């Protein structure tokens, strides 16, 4: 087996890393309620709190609050 070593390839940022980089007041759009529930769980896992509100008929907005 032959492996090709590659350098300077950026690692994909995970969802929890993205949440950790958020400041209080930052927000983003979520496509549906099921995703909103998952996002709320991810915030909880990293020790942050969020507020999720319905934005329009199909989307939700999530803010980091604490």
Secondary structure, 3 states (H helix, E strand, C coil): CCCCCCCCCCCCCCHHHHHHCCCCCCEEEECCHHHHHHHHHHHHHCCCCEEEEECCCCCEEEEECC
